Amino acid sequence: MNKAWAIAALSLCTLASSAWAADDPQVGRWKLDLVRSKYVTGVLPKSSVATVTPFGDDGVSLSVEAVTADGKPQHIAYKAKYDGTHYPRTESGAGAVSGQTVTLKRIDAHTAERSVYLGEKPGGTERWSVSADGKTRTVTQSGIDLKGKPINNLQIYVKQ
């Protein structure tokens, strides 16, 4: 009987985590609101669109298409679970750095944290917070980038 209870409990946990991933408020197509965003240590891009889709039973696939302030294209992509494990991140275009990894951690139902690394060297953190109505995604960037420069930016994305 104990084995049956263990299987039932495991099944329930799997269903719950799958439902959580399907209902993840981070998921969607998000366009950077250039007027409301504030870059203290960086340069505001001309545009940025982040597309977040479910990945696995508790993770996201993220793709960012941006155009830098000087008109150069940028692309960032990765697939990661909210488990603190390092997952590969790819970049191309202006300022691209190869060999990066990211970790994701869920803070609560509307908030997650992403950290980036180059090898074992940390390269900054983003805190993602989605509004209660699901229409606004606030990304707070902080820490030190991979080139040793401070990061202090606020990005406001609007769901498309």
Secondary structure, DSSP 8 states (H G I E B T S, - for coil): -HHHHHHHHHHHHHHHHHHHHHT-TT-EEEEE-TTT-EESSS---SEEEEEEEE-TTSEEEEEEEEE-TTS-EEEEEEEEETTS--EEEEEEETT--SSEEEEEEEEETTEEEEEEEETTEEEEEEEEEE-TTSSEEEEEEEEE-TTS-EEEEEEEEEE-
